[in-house]
Amino acid sequence: MQFAQRLQNVETSAIREIFKLLSTPGIISFAGGFPDAALFDVEGINEASQRALSQHPALALQYGPTEGYMPLRAQIADGMREQGSDVQATQLMVTTGSQQALDLLGKTMLSPGDKVLVEGPTFLATIQCFRLYGAEVVSVPIDQDGVQVDLLEAQIQQHKPKLIYLIPTFGNPSGAMLTLERRKRILELAAQYKVLVVEDNPYGELYFDAPPPPTLLALSAQVPGSREWLAYCGSFSKVVSPGLRLGWIVAPDALLANAAMCKQFSDANSSMLAQVTASEYLAGGRLPQALARVQKVYASRAKLMMDTLNQELGDALHYTAPQGGMFIWASLTGAGGRNRDAAAFVKRGIEHGVAAVPGAPFFATDIDHSTFRMSYASVPEEKIIEGVKRLAKAL
């Protein structure tokens, strides 16, 4: 068969490939970016789905509007306004997970040869998605405070990108949190250079102690001209359930209209059963308590993983302590003359019965081969301790 030429620009996910190696009995996996299924509010979701089918069967089981179920859109908008963003229901569209929102942005915004700036490192699927549409994706370095804005401006001037993609809050894989000062500066750059900034925020509610700074969308009211160059992607996957496959996108009117047109060609509308269930779940008022439980558990697991890493690997490893989210992003220091090749380290880890993800695939350019990602989110505490001990044996 002669496949589309665009497929030459992408390859299968490195994370998915690692999952193929995890069938060995007894292996402990820090590789996945999954929420812990044991923390899902099964009772609440079950009750919501029953209400959806008993009270709104014709809506839940029928085709629906491409832009989404209006009561759910209104609830999402209400929640965003509570967090400081001036959003109306008509300014957002429900998507089949935030992954579809990124795909729709690629379809509507990118032509072959366009430049896209992303954090280095960033969400692997975003790099693949934008490359699929022919874009040249360029990494901008980050530090513990998120993307380095001076370097970002230099890359904007050099590449004149079609869009900039950022995960400002507890990024995947970095766990970094962009400072308030840098958030405002990015909005100034968007307005100055008239470049679309895409804010992806699936982890923002998974904070451990103090809430993070306001989103770029919330702050845009303080930076004249920035709102018209900003798109926002949200998701229920990390705070309710990924099985619902529901996210949303907030965008300027023209962009949202074109994205809706492209969505008509892909799935017509996101699952109405899932949308009505999510709406009933939000109306039931159980989310705050369920989210608080997730925050507490993830915070405990993150601390335990860091404490054990310090004890077992010491100066062989460098990482920035996450303040929320699901990941620890680490690099091998080479202390004691050890090898700094994280891919080889991860491979040895699997041989010792523990899995992580090498960092190279998370970079579009300027790869740091010493890096790797670990997730504590879905690993019980006793397995975190044992898994880190196994990692230490792989040094």
C-alpha positions as CSV (number, residue, x, y, z in Angstrom):
1,M,0.0,0.0,0.0
2,Q,1.0,3.6,-0.6
3,F,0.4,5.4,2.6
4,A,0.1,9.2,3.0
5,Q,3.4,11.0,2.9
6,R,2.6,12.8,6.1
7,L,3.2,9.5,8.0
8,Q,6.9,9.9,7.3
9,N,7.0,12.8,9.7
10,V,6.0,10.7,12.8
11,E,6.7,7.5,14.6
12,T,4.9,5.4,17.2
13,S,4.9,6.6,20.7
14,A,7.9,5.7,22.8
15,I,5.7,5.3,25.8
16,R,3.4,2.9,24.0
17,E,6.4,0.9,22.9
18,I,7.6,0.6,26.5
19,F,4.2,-0.6,27.5
20,K,4.8,-3.7,25.3
21,L,7.7,-4.6,27.6
22,L,5.6,-4.4,30.8
23,S,4.0,-7.8,30.4
24,T,6.7,-9.4,32.6
25,P,5.1,-10.5,35.8
26,G,6.1,-8.4,38.8
27,I,7.4,-5.4,37.0
28,I,6.8,-2.0,38.7
29,S,5.9,0.7,36.3
30,F,6.6,4.4,36.7
31,A,6.2,4.8,32.9
32,G,2.5,5.5,32.5
33,G,0.9,8.9,32.8
34,F,-2.4,7.5,34.0
35,P,-4.4,8.6,36.9
36,D,-5.0,6.0,39.6
37,A,-8.1,4.1,38.8
38,A,-8.6,3.3,42.5
39,L,-9.3,7.0,43.1
40,F,-12.0,7.3,40.5
41,D,-15.4,8.3,42.1
42,V,-17.1,5.2,40.7
43,E,-20.1,5.6,42.9
44,G,-20.7,9.2,41.8
45,I,-20.1,8.5,38.1
46,N,-22.4,5.5,38.2
47,E,-25.1,7.6,39.8
48,A,-24.6,10.3,37.2
49,S,-24.8,7.9,34.3
50,Q,-28.0,6.4,35.8
51,R,-29.5,9.9,36.0
52,A,-28.4,10.6,32.4
53,L,-30.2,7.5,31.1
54,S,-33.3,7.8,33.3
55,Q,-33.9,11.5,33.1
56,H,-32.4,12.4,29.7
57,P,-32.4,9.2,27.6
58,A,-33.2,10.9,24.3
59,L,-30.4,13.4,24.7
60,A,-27.8,10.9,26.1
61,L,-28.4,8.3,23.3
62,Q,-28.8,10.6,20.3
63,Y,-26.5,12.6,18.1
64,G,-25.8,16.1,19.6
65,P,-24.4,19.5,18.6
66,T,-20.8,19.5,17.3
67,E,-19.9,22.2,19.8
68,G,-21.2,20.1,22.7
69,Y,-24.0,19.6,25.2
70,M,-25.0,23.1,26.2
71,P,-25.6,22.4,29.9
72,L,-22.1,20.9,30.2
73,R,-20.6,23.9,28.3
74,A,-22.3,26.2,30.7
75,Q,-21.0,24.2,33.7
76,I,-17.4,24.3,32.3
77,A,-17.7,28.1,31.7
78,D,-19.0,28.6,35.2
79,G,-16.0,26.6,36.6
80,M,-13.5,28.6,34.6
81,R,-15.1,31.9,35.7
82,E,-14.7,30.8,39.3
83,Q,-11.0,30.4,38.5
84,G,-10.7,33.9,37.1
85,S,-11.3,33.4,33.4
86,D,-14.0,35.5,31.7
87,V,-15.5,32.6,29.6
88,Q,-19.0,32.2,28.2
89,A,-20.4,28.8,27.2
90,T,-20.6,29.9,23.5
91,Q,-16.8,30.6,23.6
92,L,-15.9,26.9,24.2
93,M,-16.4,23.6,22.4
94,V,-16.4,20.2,24.0
95,T,-13.9,17.8,22.5
96,T,-13.2,14.0,22.7
97,G,-10.5,14.5,25.2
98,S,-8.0,17.4,25.1
99,Q,-6.0,15.3,22.6
100,Q,-8.7,16.0,20.0
101,A,-8.5,19.7,20.8
102,L,-4.8,19.6,19.9
103,D,-5.6,17.7,16.7
104,L,-8.2,20.2,15.7
105,L,-5.7,23.0,16.3
106,G,-3.3,21.2,14.0
107,K,-5.9,20.8,11.4
108,T,-7.1,24.4,11.5
109,M,-3.8,26.3,12.0
110,L,-0.9,24.3,10.5
111,S,0.3,24.0,6.9
112,P,3.3,22.0,5.8
113,G,6.5,24.0,6.7
114,D,4.9,26.1,9.4
115,K,7.0,26.5,12.5
116,V,5.7,25.6,16.0
117,L,7.5,26.4,19.3
118,V,7.1,24.0,22.2
119,E,8.7,23.6,25.6
120,G,11.8,21.3,25.7
121,P,10.6,18.9,27.0
122,T,6.9,18.7,26.2
123,F,4.0,16.3,25.8
124,L,5.1,13.7,23.3
125,A,1.7,13.4,21.5
126,T,1.7,17.1,20.8
127,I,5.0,16.9,18.9
128,Q,3.7,13.9,16.9
129,C,0.3,15.6,16.2
130,F,1.8,18.8,14.9
131,R,4.4,17.0,12.8
132,L,1.6,14.9,11.3
133,Y,0.3,18.1,9.8
134,G,3.7,19.0,8.3
135,A,4.9,21.5,10.9
136,E,8.5,22.0,11.9
137,V,8.5,21.7,15.7
138,V,11.2,23.5,17.7
139,S,12.0,23.1,21.4
140,V,12.5,26.1,23.7
141,P,14.5,25.3,26.9
142,I,12.8,25.3,30.3
143,D,14.0,25.4,33.8
144,Q,12.3,24.8,37.2
145,D,10.2,27.9,36.5
146,G,8.9,26.8,33.1
147,V,9.8,28.0,29.7
148,Q,12.6,30.6,29.6
149,V,10.9,33.6,28.1
150,D,14.0,35.4,26.9
151,L,14.9,32.4,24.8
152,L,11.2,32.1,23.7
153,E,11.3,35.6,22.4
154,A,14.5,34.9,20.5
155,Q,12.9,31.9,18.9
156,I,9.8,33.8,18.0
157,Q,12.0,36.4,16.2
158,Q,14.0,33.7,14.4
159,H,11.3,31.3,13.4
160,K,8.1,33.4,13.2
161,P,6.0,30.5,14.4
162,K,2.4,29.9,13.5
163,L,1.7,28.9,17.2
164,I,3.3,28.3,20.6
165,Y,2.3,25.3,22.6
166,L,2.8,25.4,26.4
167,I,1.8,23.4,29.5
168,P,2.4,26.2,32.1
169,T,1.2,24.3,35.1
170,F,2.8,21.0,36.3
171,G,3.9,20.2,32.7
172,N,4.1,16.8,31.2
173,P,6.8,15.5,31.5
174,S,8.7,18.3,33.3
175,G,6.3,18.9,36.3
176,A,7.5,22.6,36.0
177,M,5.2,25.5,37.0
178,L,5.5,28.7,35.0
179,T,5.9,31.7,37.3
180,L,3.4,34.6,37.4
181,E,5.9,37.0,36.0
182,R,6.7,34.7,33.1
183,R,3.0,34.1,32.4
184,K,2.4,37.8,32.0
185,R,5.5,38.2,29.8
186,I,4.3,35.4,27.4
187,L,1.0,37.2,27.0
188,E,2.8,40.4,26.1
189,L,4.8,38.4,23.5
190,A,1.6,37.0,22.0
191,A,0.1,40.4,21.6
192,Q,3.4,42.0,20.4
193,Y,4.2,39.4,17.8
194,K,0.6,38.4,17.0
195,V,1.3,34.7,17.5
196,L,-1.2,32.2,18.8
197,V,-0.3,30.7,22.2
198,V,-2.0,27.4,23.1
199,E,-2.3,26.8,26.9
200,D,-2.8,23.2,27.7
201,N,-4.0,22.7,31.3
202,P,-4.9,19.1,32.2
203,Y,-3.0,19.1,35.5
204,G,-3.7,22.5,37.0
205,E,-6.1,21.3,39.6
206,L,-3.7,18.6,40.9
207,Y,-1.8,20.9,43.2
208,F,-0.3,19.7,46.4
209,D,-0.4,22.8,48.7
210,A,-1.1,26.3,47.4
211,P,-3.0,26.7,44.2
212,P,-0.8,27.6,41.1
213,P,-0.8,31.1,39.6
214,P,-3.8,32.1,37.4
215,T,-3.9,30.6,34.0
216,L,-2.8,32.5,31.0
217,L,-6.4,32.8,30.0
218,A,-7.3,34.4,33.4
219,L,-4.4,36.7,33.2
220,S,-5.1,37.8,29.6
221,A,-7.6,40.4,30.9
222,Q,-4.5,42.3,32.3
223,V,-2.6,42.3,29.1
224,P,-4.3,44.3,26.3
225,G,-4.6,42.5,23.0
226,S,-3.5,39.1,24.3
227,R,-6.9,37.3,24.5
228,E,-7.3,37.3,20.7
229,W,-4.0,35.3,20.4
230,L,-4.8,32.7,23.1
231,A,-6.4,29.3,23.0
232,Y,-7.0,27.2,26.1
233,C,-7.4,23.4,26.3
234,G,-8.9,21.7,29.4
235,S,-9.7,18.1,30.3
236,F,-11.8,15.9,32.6
237,S,-9.3,13.0,32.2
238,K,-7.1,13.7,35.2
239,V,-9.8,15.0,37.6
240,V,-12.8,12.8,36.8
241,S,-11.9,9.9,34.5
242,P,-10.0,9.5,31.2
243,G,-12.6,6.9,30.1
244,L,-15.2,9.7,29.6
245,R,-12.9,11.1,26.8
246,L,-14.0,14.6,27.4
247,G,-12.1,17.8,27.1
248,W,-12.7,21.3,25.8
249,I,-11.2,24.2,23.9
250,V,-11.6,27.9,24.4
251,A,-10.6,30.0,21.4
252,P,-11.2,33.2,19.5
253,D,-14.5,33.0,17.5
254,A,-13.0,32.4,14.0
255,L,-10.6,29.7,15.3
256,L,-13.4,28.0,17.2
257,A,-15.7,28.1,14.2
258,N,-13.1,26.4,12.0
259,A,-12.3,23.9,14.7
260,A,-16.0,23.0,14.9
261,M,-16.1,22.5,11.2
262,C,-13.1,20.2,11.3
263,K,-14.7,18.3,14.2
264,Q,-17.8,17.7,12.1
265,F,-15.6,15.8,9.7
266,S,-13.9,13.6,12.4
267,D,-16.6,12.5,14.9
268,A,-19.6,14.8,14.4
269,N,-19.9,15.3,18.1
270,S,-18.3,13.9,21.3
271,S,-20.2,11.1,23.0
272,M,-23.5,12.5,24.2
273,L,-23.8,9.8,26.8
274,A,-20.4,10.8,28.2
275,Q,-21.3,14.5,28.1
276,V,-24.7,14.1,29.8
277,T,-23.1,11.9,32.4
278,A,-20.4,14.5,33.1
279,S,-23.0,17.2,33.4
280,E,-25.0,15.2,35.9
281,Y,-21.8,14.4,37.8
282,L,-20.8,18.1,38.1
283,A,-24.4,18.9,39.1
284,G,-24.2,16.3,41.9
285,G,-21.5,18.3,43.6
286,R,-19.1,15.4,44.3
287,L,-16.1,16.7,42.3
288,P,-14.5,18.9,45.0
289,Q,-14.3,16.1,47.5
290,A,-13.1,13.6,45.0
291,L,-10.5,16.0,43.7
292,A,-9.3,16.8,47.3
293,R,-8.7,13.0,47.8
294,V,-6.6,12.8,44.6
295,Q,-4.6,15.8,45.6
296,K,-3.8,14.3,49.0
297,V,-2.8,10.9,47.6
298,Y,-0.6,12.3,44.8
299,A,1.1,14.7,47.2
300,S,2.0,11.8,49.5
301,R,3.2,9.6,46.7
302,A,5.3,12.4,45.2
303,K,7.0,13.1,48.6
304,L,7.7,9.4,49.1
305,M,9.2,9.0,45.7
306,M,11.4,12.0,46.2
307,D,12.5,10.9,49.7
308,T,13.4,7.4,48.4
309,L,15.2,8.8,45.3
310,N,17.3,10.9,47.6
311,Q,18.1,8.0,49.8
312,E,18.7,5.4,47.1
313,L,20.3,7.4,44.2
314,G,21.7,10.4,46.0
315,D,23.9,12.6,43.8
316,A,23.5,10.3,40.8
317,L,20.2,12.0,40.0
318,H,19.0,15.6,39.7
319,Y,15.3,16.6,39.7
320,T,13.1,19.6,40.5
321,A,10.5,18.8,43.2
322,P,7.0,19.0,41.6
323,Q,4.4,21.2,43.3
324,G,1.6,19.3,41.7
325,G,0.7,17.1,38.7
326,M,1.8,13.5,38.1
327,F,5.4,13.5,37.2
328,I,9.0,13.7,38.3
329,W,11.4,14.7,35.6
330,A,15.0,13.6,36.4
331,S,18.4,13.6,34.8
332,L,21.5,11.5,35.4
333,T,24.4,13.6,36.7
334,G,27.2,11.2,35.8
335,A,28.4,11.4,39.4
336,G,31.1,8.8,40.2
337,G,31.9,8.4,36.5
338,R,28.5,6.7,35.8
339,N,27.0,6.7,32.4
340,R,24.5,9.5,31.7
341,D,22.6,7.7,28.9
342,A,19.0,7.6,30.2
343,A,17.8,5.3,27.5
344,A,20.4,2.7,28.6
345,F,19.5,3.3,32.2
346,V,15.8,2.8,31.6
347,K,16.6,-0.4,29.7
348,R,18.6,-1.7,32.6
349,G,15.8,-0.7,34.9
350,I,13.4,-2.9,33.0
351,E,15.8,-5.8,33.4
352,H,15.7,-5.1,37.2
353,G,11.9,-5.1,37.2
354,V,11.1,-1.4,37.0
355,A,10.0,0.9,34.1
356,A,10.5,4.6,33.5
357,V,10.4,6.6,30.2
358,P,13.6,7.9,28.6
359,G,13.4,11.6,28.0
360,A,14.6,11.9,24.4
361,P,11.2,11.6,22.7
362,F,9.8,14.5,24.7
363,F,12.2,16.9,22.9
364,A,11.4,18.2,19.4
365,T,15.0,19.5,19.0
366,D,18.1,19.9,21.2
367,I,17.6,16.5,22.9
368,D,18.9,15.9,26.5
369,H,19.8,12.2,26.5
370,S,20.4,12.2,30.3
371,T,16.7,12.8,31.1
372,F,13.8,10.4,32.0
373,R,10.3,10.6,33.3
374,M,8.7,8.9,36.3
375,S,5.1,9.0,37.4
376,Y,4.0,8.4,41.0
377,A,0.3,8.8,40.3
378,S,-0.9,5.3,40.0
379,V,1.7,3.4,42.0
380,P,1.0,2.3,45.6
381,E,3.4,3.5,48.2
382,E,5.1,0.2,48.9
383,K,5.7,-0.3,45.2
384,I,7.2,3.2,45.0
385,I,9.8,2.3,47.5
386,E,10.6,-1.1,45.9
387,G,10.6,0.4,42.4
388,V,13.1,3.1,43.3
389,K,15.4,0.5,45.0
390,R,15.3,-1.4,41.7
391,L,16.2,1.7,39.8
392,A,19.2,2.2,42.0
393,K,20.5,-1.2,41.0
394,A,20.3,-0.1,37.3
395,L,22.9,2.7,37.8
